[in-house]
Amino acid sequence: MIAVVETGGKQYQISPGSIIRIEKLKAKEGEEVVLDKVLMLKEDDGETLVGNPLVAKARVTAEVLRQDRAKKIIVYKFKRRKNYHRQYGHRQAFTELKIKEIQSGKTKKKAK
């Protein structure tokens, strides 16, 4: 089973057992979170459910593996011949999730 979920303003294609990094959630490590904004589901038998905009009664259960910050990126602004340059770094906070099960409202698919 494959699902497309929305969280943090982004869309992610997931399946049971997959590990994804999403925008930071307010959850502690080891907690279970439920992603209920499911945009599309593809069953193992080939049936595809497309939401309008969401698939009714569909939800994804995931476990928080860790809360961390990504590798630092350097932002450098520069205007030639104007003696202007600014440099600063940024580390984006993220939550790493392991997908446990996908529920379509009629079936459940657990991670192996």
C-alpha positions in Angstrom: 0.0 0.0 0.0 1.3 3.5 -0.9 -0.1 6.8 0.4 0.5 10.4 -0.3 0.2 12.6 2.8 0.5 16.3 3.4 2.3 17.7 6.5 4.2 20.9 7.0 3.0 22.3 3.6 4.7 19.5 1.7 3.6 16.2 0.3 5.3 12.8 0.9 4.8 9.4 -0.8 5.0 6.8 1.9 4.6 3.1 2.5 4.5 1.0 5.7 8.1 0.7 7.1 9.5 3.7 5.3 11.4 6.4 7.1 10.8 10.1 6.3 12.0 13.5 7.4 9.3 16.1 7.8 9.0 19.6 9.2 9.3 19.6 12.9 6.3 18.3 14.9 5.6 18.9 18.6 6.1 15.3 19.6 8.7 13.5 21.7 10.9 10.6 20.6 9.1 7.3 20.8 5.6 8.8 20.6 3.1 7.9 18.0 1.7 10.5 15.7 -1.3 10.3 13.3 -1.2 12.0 9.9 -4.8 12.4 8.8 -4.3 14.5 5.7 -4.2 11.7 3.2 -4.4 12.9 -0.4 -4.2 9.6 -2.2 -4.0 5.8 -1.5 -3.0 3.0 -3.7 -4.1 -0.5 -2.4 -2.1 -3.7 -3.0 -4.8 -4.9 -5.3 -4.3 -1.9 -7.6 -7.3 0.1 -6.5 -6.5 3.8 -6.2 -8.4 6.2 -4.0 -8.0 9.9 -4.8 -9.3 12.4 -2.3 -11.3 15.5 -3.0 -9.1 17.0 -1.4 -8.7 14.3 1.3 -9.5 10.6 1.4 -12.3 10.1 3.9 -11.4 8.1 7.0 -7.9 7.4 5.9 -5.0 7.9 8.3 -1.4 7.1 8.8 0.2 6.1 12.1 3.9 6.8 12.6 6.5 6.6 15.3 8.8 9.5 16.0 12.4 8.2 15.7 14.2 11.5 16.5 13.9 15.3 16.6 17.0 17.0 15.2 18.3 19.8 13.0 19.6 19.3 9.5 23.1 20.1 8.2 24.0 23.8 8.2 23.5 25.7 4.9 25.3 29.0 4.3 23.4 31.9 2.9 25.6 34.5 1.2 24.3 37.7 -0.2 26.5 39.8 -2.4 26.2 42.9 -4.6 29.2 43.6 -6.7 31.0 46.9 -6.6 28.7 48.1 -3.7 30.8 46.8 -0.8 27.8 44.7 0.3 28.0 41.1 1.5 26.2 39.3 4.2 26.7 35.7 5.3 24.7 33.7 7.7 23.9 30.0 8.4 20.6 28.2 8.8 19.8 24.7 10.3 16.3 23.5 9.6 14.6 21.5 12.4 13.0 18.3 11.4 11.2 15.2 12.8 12.2 11.7 11.5 9.2 9.3 11.4 8.9 5.6 10.8 5.6 4.7 9.2 3.9 1.9 11.2 0.5 1.5 9.4 -1.7 3.0 6.8 -5.5 2.8 7.3 -7.8 3.4 4.3 -11.0 3.3 6.3 -11.7 -0.3 5.1 -8.3 -2.0 5.4 -5.1 -1.7 7.5 -1.6 -2.3 6.2 1.1 -2.7 8.9 4.9 -2.5 8.5 6.7 -5.8 8.4 
